[in-house]
Amino acid sequence: MYKGTYEDLSQVDPTTPSMSASNSSLTSQDVHMIPGKPMDFDELDNSEGPSRKTEAYYYNSTESDGMSDSEDEYTETFTFAKNISDPKAVLMRMPCIGTSVIDYLRIIGNETNTECFLIGRQVKIVGANEDLVKEALQRFRNLQTIFKRAKKPTTIVPCVHLNRESSEYGLYFCSLNRYNRNTFVDLFNEQTTMPLFVILPVFRDNQGKYMKPQGLLDIPVASPSTQWVQPQQQRMQQEQSLEERMRMASLQFENRGYATRQGQAPDNIPLWGENRNNYIVRTNTPVQRTPSPHTSAPISPVEEFPSLSSNAPPRPTIARRGNPKRVMRITGQQAGSKQKGGSKEKKSSAPSFCHASLQYNLHNMMTSLEEGLKDVSGFKGVIKLNAKLGKVLWTHVTPELQKRIWSPQDINDVAMKDCGIKPVFNNITTKSEAIVLQLDEILPPSCSKSAYFEIHGVARNQPSMPYEPIVMYMNQGVVELKKVVVSTKTMIEINWVALERVFDFQITLKTEETTRMDVKPYSTFIKKVSVSPHTRQITYENVQDFLEVSHIFLKQTTKYRIHFPFVVEITRIEKLPLIPQASLGYSEKILGDTGKGEVWYDVEISYSLHEGIFKSNLDLPAGKLASWTVQDILGSEEDKSNALSEYVEALLLLIDRCDKAMK
């Protein structure tokens, strides 16, 4: 029987001495001496080492087996930049749903077999291998770069191009209501509450005057939902006949002195009735005239643009003030009638305006995408670079700005950055099934089809934490999650305006951060999801206090392989109406009624080789950059047949074919 250390208290005689007295009466036979060098406490007090630093922050072990203070120990120090206010924000990543806190100090130390600890604003790295110590140092540098690049806003690049040979042209912001092909422009409900504009090309006649754009309607499209028609003018329109309205408009036009326009400022010259975008009938309100040339009025940005008079030559582009940047400009081409002597031979050898405009746009795209790809080279997650057909619209266009004629290279430098005009992509190709059938006829036979549910909502893993937006992807045929996205960011957004075409396109460089699918609340949610194999209706239950669904999309994608390596995807998207099933006795069940929701179509074209290259970022180690380079994605700018040029040519070819099919 085993005996314990202490005696049984029940067997202790109260008259016996106390335990302390018995211990003090130990004989010398009970004392055992241990041989060895006695401990020197003075030496321990005077010793210095990493463990004596009270301000040190570290997780990896600072004592290595077999390591001694010899010449085989290597040390490096990384100092954070001055614009990093909190170094711990770089070294630690807060957890998202389904993950824990990521400590890069521990991870890099373990992966490089080094000892890493933070002291103030410096990271001290100690190791026995010089190469591993330098690798850890480089990883911390990359971490700081990745952290700063993640804070950058989205870069928006506008491109305007006319895909045919033509003389030099200007650009005009036309109201969407007066656009002759506005029936092909579909919008979401939230986009219909703001004034929208499209860009139209404007050409000169033989006298050098700007002609009316072909895509501009003579009469504005009036609808009950128009917000810019005043009630008084509506009553005037109903009371007056068409002849009376035309006579009043002509009288007002003559009385305002617009017959002689030479020398007037562009902001006071009506082009083609741009004020009628908001008013059907002009009223007899006083007109603000241009100040006399003798008055010393301050020069505004409105007066910096070229006049519309026929005698005024094309004005060079205004360069932005500030930090010098590498900017490519389009050289203006003179008309053939103004050339003398041997200038005609120079014109034939010079590049056309269409070619120069294309190279200008490709240069801007290459510059922005190069910077964007460098920013995402250290991102661990999903990277997407693709293009979608749609329409590039414009907002914040004031009446004064609408009266101007712009040059293509001034859209970014002046219109957007100086005047505040903003592009808006409608993010929808079409709502017409007939148009999709026409597009299907010009494409080769489809190579694959797929269908999946895209479930949007908010989730959290603790009741005390705030909700975060999530997107869950689930196959239509199998009830299981294939991906959960917790954050999405657009790094580059290129809006390409294809003049005289129905469709434009937008190229985006996006990143998606995913998380685990086998953790709560996702695992709990998917257990309560069911899909009907016949009707494709989906039923689910929200996870109370942890996950709530806001809307569900059913996406059916058909892929077409055109010339290698491009793939066209036509996706049918249906927003399912969500109906609670309380009437059937299931108080928590919600039905996604397939076939009863709003439907639209998206047409995307992707570069199939990019998908395999970006896969290396899915398992990227902490603090390391991807092995691919910018040239692997875009090619070299000196190479005229690089990957980016081929991508744009494929998009322009698809847009031209779609335009011919829709005519």
Disulfide bonds with the S-S distance in Angstrom:
none
